[in-house]
């Protein structure tokens, strides 16, 4: 396998493990501009990473993808059950000549399933909105981290790409 294939497989694995969300930025390339030694570069890089983590609240070594909440399921069935129960109670309390529908249990179950489906879609929308907000917050912190790291390294006499 060539390097591009291995890189592609690694990216696919990261995407799969993170639930399909990739918030990534290529590592910065730091080039000494004032003849710094390898030890000085390592020390400056560690100091700037620490400063960037403190100012941004983002730690690239420990920040993982936001945990995915369990999908909302079963609301239609629960709604149908609630509707059927309400319809059965109503069916027992009313005389058959007073009913507009022959089988109140069945019609109430259908209505309950529709209401449950609406509730389920609303909860899924809310879940997606929450996930998007969390991803946006992480991306903002990540951007602030890399900006702070670059500014620190530039101030110490390095070229950062």
Secondary structure, DSSP 8 states (H G I E B T S, - for coil): --HHHHHHHHHHHHHHHTTT---------EEESS---HHHHHHHHHHHHHHHHHHH---TTT------------HHHHHHHHHHHHHHHHHHHS-GGG-SSS-HHHHHHHHHHHHHHHHHHHHHHHHHHHHHHHHHHHHHHHHHHHHHHHHHHHHTTEEE-
